[in-house]
Structures are given as structure tokens and as C-alpha cells.
């Protein structure tokens, strides 16, 4: 039991318990003066009770915003002023968490649909903002479609010009390193805030774009060329290239 709610104030208690349950954080309820067990790491209390509680780590519950400081204490991280979760869109998106211009976490996603970690990070860092690079349009659109379904199409994102964010890197895992570094650089850059829904409009792909996607399908699969119809779905950001290849394989059997 790492958290204890210690207060004689009913309003503070109700507010603290409500948020703790929403975040599924287990807690112990105590009145002021009761012994605090050894396994408690953080005490939640109100301003009136704080001076009466002898405990080294106390978080004051004034409003529901106390959860940010509590999570920071529990996870051993600082309380940051600005946190950005930045995405370098692509077939294997890079992801970074940049807080007060410092890199806190990096991840390499399996596909544009792999947005679970993005949602988890938004919950882990309350008040954080989402940034995404303007490149790799079809993968970006596909990713934003999935995020829009989960977060709402009115959810704000910061669109960043990602030109020059991807460095040249040598080695076996060069592409993964490039994606992650690009995500870090996106997190450090300014951009313009828009709604997810505003970024989902895609023009009908040109014949050249269709042929380029079909060529790419041969490179990835080894010898399989997807149909023009599937290539169009990929270009419109409705399916991933990997999904198109799997569908083509099933049709070719």
C-alpha cells in the first residue's frame, strides 16, 4: 500500500478517493493521528490537516490536479511544466516523451495502428500535449484515424514540420534509431495546434502514388505486388501496407 489518504476533511477525502479510483491506485484511509504503516510512500491530505501529520512525503489535495504530483512522487519523476508526447509517423513510428526540453522516454511502435502506448502516456503524464510530424502522410492519417476513434476527432494535436529531424545513422538498427531521434527532434520543435479531424482529409491518390505503393509492397514482401485497389486503400490511410500485403496473399492462395 503506497498511498494513504489521511484527513478529517470530508471534502478532501471525497475528492482524493474519487481520483484514486479513477486511476485505479490502491490506497489506505486513515484519520489524522492514526499510525501510518511502514509501506506507505505518499500521504494525501488537505491544507488544514497537513501541519498535524508527521510524514516526509505529503501531497496537498486542493483539486483533482493533485494526481500529477502524486504520480510524479510514485514514479520517482519530477513534476514537469510542459510535457510533449511526440510521434514521427511512418510504417514503424518513433515515439518520444520530451518534458521541459529533456527526453524522458522513447519507444518504437510496430505499426501506425499501435497507439495503445500513446494513450497510456497521455494518462501517465496528465496535461501533456501530443505532437506529430507532418511527413509520411498516409501513415500519419491512418494513425490519427485510430487516435481519433479513441480520443475524439476534436482532440488537439500539434503538427510539426519535421524536415531535417531525421539524421543519417549507420548500423543494423539504423532505421529504428532514426525514427526515435526524429521523434525526439519533433518533440523539441514548435508547431501549430489543430484538431485531429482537420488532418484526416486525404486527396485521391495519383497513378504515380499507387505505383509507388505497389513497388514498395514488392520490396517488403519479396515478390508480391498488391492490387491497385489495395494500394489506393493504403494511400488513403485506411489500411497499412502490411495489412494490404496480407490481404493480397490470402487472395492469391
VENVENBEL-V475141 format. One line per field, one symbol per residue. ss: DSSP state (H for helix, E for strand, - for the rest). phi: phi as a letter, one per 40 degrees, with the letter a starting at -180 (. if undefined). psi: psi as a letter, one per 20 degrees, with the letter a starting at -180 (. if undefined). A space follows every 50 residues. Layout:
ss=???
phi=???
psi=???
This chain:
ss=--EEEE---HHHHHHHHHHHHH-----EEE-----------EEEE-HHHH -------EEE-----HHHHHHHHHH-------EEEEEE-----EEEEEE- -EEEEEEE-------HHHHHHHHH----EEEEE---HHHHHHHHHHHHHH H----EEEEE-------------HHHHHHHHHHHHHHH---EEEEHHHH- ------HHHHHHHHHHHHHHH------HHHHHHHH-----HHHHHHHHHH HH-
phi=.cbbcbabcccccccccdcdcccfccabbbcchcccdcccbbbbaccccd ccbcacbbbccbaccccccccccccgbccccbbbbbbccicbccabbbbf gbcbababccacccbdccccccccbdgcbcbacccfdccccccccccccc bhccccbbcbccdgcbccbchcbdccccccccccccccccabcbcddcbc cbcdccdcccccccccccccchabbcccccccccccgcbccccccccccc ccc
psi=oippooqjohgggggghggghhjloqrppqqpiqppqhjphppprrhhig iipnphopppohaiihhghghgghjkrroqgpppoppoqahnqqpqoopl kqpgqqqoqhrhimjghggghhhhnpiqqpqqqialghhgggghgghhhh iqiippqoppojpjiorpprrgkggggggghghghghiqrapprqghiji ppqpqrhggghhhhghhhgghgjpprrhghhghghikhrrhghgggghgh hi.
